[in-house]
Structures are given as structure tokens and as C-alpha cells.
Amino acid sequence: METRAETTYYDHGTPAERWERARVFFDAGDYAGAARVLARLVGEVPEQTGPRLLLARAYYHSAQLRRAEAELRIVVERDPVEHYARLMLGRTLQRQARHDEAVPHLRIAAALAGDFPEG
């Protein structure tokens, strides 16, 4: 059960301060903590790709794959040539054993990165 103090800590500060806090959590390997900060931040600045991508990564690393997928699909819908989001979406689908769905995203990510097969 969440207490008021926990909510205050995760939600305290300006968006820039919370972004930094989320990055500290993420870099320390506290992906669930990073996700708690980022989920609210993304709600406040939904148009910004950076926080949404980091939220997706936090979800991915904390095995919240459906949530990661949902965030990545929003990024890809808004920016179809966002290479990293495509790559992460493909990997997220792979981790869910949805390999056929992953293939197009991984191919697009490779093409956007300039990784073309030789021959």
C-alpha cells in the first residue's frame, strides 16, 4: 500500500528534477522506481519522446512487457522512423514470444540504422 510520503517523494519537484531522479533510478538498476517517476512525468508531457522511451526501457527491464509495448507503440505511431523505439518494440515482442510480429520492427530498425545485408 502506498503512503503519502512515498507518493510525495516520487512526484516531488519540477519535471526536470523528476527526469533527473528517474535517470538516477534507472542508472542504479531500480527500474520499477524509475517507472514510478516516469509514468507521471509522461502523463504531464506526453508529447516528449525522451521520457516515454525511458519509461518503456524501465518497463522492459522490470519485465512489464505489455506496458513497454504500449509506450513503444505510441512512440512509433507518432514517429515511424524512430530507430530505437522500433528496435525496442521488436525486442519486447520477441520477449513475449511474438516473433512474427517482431520481425517487421526489427527489419525497419536495421534499415534505419543502415544495417543492410551484403550481397
C-alpha positions in Angstrom: 0.0 0.0 0.0 1.3 3.4 -1.0 1.8 6.0 1.7 1.6 9.7 1.2 5.3 10.1 1.9 6.2 7.6 -0.9 3.9 9.4 -3.4 5.4 12.8 -2.4 9.0 11.5 -2.9 8.4 10.1 -6.4 6.3 13.1 -7.5 8.2 15.9 -5.8 9.9 18.6 -7.8 9.8 20.1 -11.2 9.6 18.0 -14.3 13.3 18.5 -14.9 14.1 17.4 -11.3 11.9 14.3 -11.7 13.5 13.5 -15.1 16.9 13.5 -13.3 15.6 11.4 -10.5 14.2 8.9 -12.9 17.6 8.7 -14.7 19.3 8.1 -11.3 16.9 5.3 -10.5 17.3 3.8 -14.0 21.1 4.0 -13.9 21.1 2.4 -10.5 19.1 -0.5 -11.9 15.9 0.4 -9.9 13.7 0.1 -13.0 10.5 0.0 -11.0 11.4 3.2 -9.2 12.3 4.9 -12.5 8.9 3.8 -13.9 7.0 5.2 -11.0 8.6 8.6 -11.6 8.4 8.5 -15.3 4.7 7.3 -15.6 3.5 10.5 -14.1 6.0 12.6 -15.9 4.9 11.1 -19.3 1.4 12.0 -18.3 2.4 15.6 -17.9 4.5 15.9 -21.0 3.0 13.2 -23.4 4.5 14.9 -26.5 8.1 14.4 -25.4 9.7 11.2 -26.7 12.7 11.0 -24.2 10.7 10.4 -21.1 8.4 7.9 -22.9 11.3 5.9 -24.3 13.0 5.8 -20.9 9.7 4.7 -19.4 9.4 1.9 -22.0 13.0 0.8 -21.2 12.2 0.8 -17.4 9.1 -1.3 -18.1 11.2 -3.6 -20.4 13.9 -4.1 -17.8 11.4 -4.8 -15.0 9.6 -7.4 -17.2 6.5 -5.2 -17.6 6.5 -6.1 -21.2 2.9 -5.2 -22.1 3.4 -1.8 -20.6 6.7 -1.4 -22.5 4.9 -2.4 -25.7 2.1 0.1 -25.2 4.6 3.0 -24.7 6.7 2.0 -27.7 3.7 1.7 -30.0 2.8 5.3 -29.1 6.3 6.5 -30.0 6.3 4.5 -33.3 2.9 5.8 -34.2 4.0 9.4 -33.6 7.4 8.9 -35.2 7.6 5.9 -37.5 11.3 6.4 -38.2 12.3 6.5 -34.5 15.0 3.8 -34.8 15.5 2.9 -31.1 11.7 2.6 -30.5 11.4 0.2 -33.4 14.3 -1.8 -32.1 12.9 -1.9 -28.6 9.5 -2.8 -29.8 10.9 -5.7 -31.8 12.8 -7.0 -28.8 9.8 -6.5 -26.5 7.7 -8.6 -28.8 10.4 -11.2 -29.0 10.5 -11.5 -25.2 6.7 -12.2 -25.4 7.4 -15.0 -27.9 5.6 -12.9 -30.6 8.4 -13.4 -33.1 6.3 -12.9 -36.3 5.2 -9.5 -35.0 8.7 -8.6 -34.0 10.3 -9.2 -37.4 9.0 -6.1 -39.3 10.0 -3.8 -36.5 13.5 -5.3 -36.3 13.9 -5.0 -40.1 12.8 -1.4 -40.1 15.2 -0.6 -37.2 18.1 -2.3 -39.0 17.3 -0.3 -42.2 17.0 3.0 -40.3 20.4 2.2 -38.7 21.9 1.5 -42.2 22.4 -2.2 -41.5 21.7 -3.7 -44.9 22.6 -7.3 -45.8 25.5 -7.5 -48.2 25.2 -9.3 -51.4 
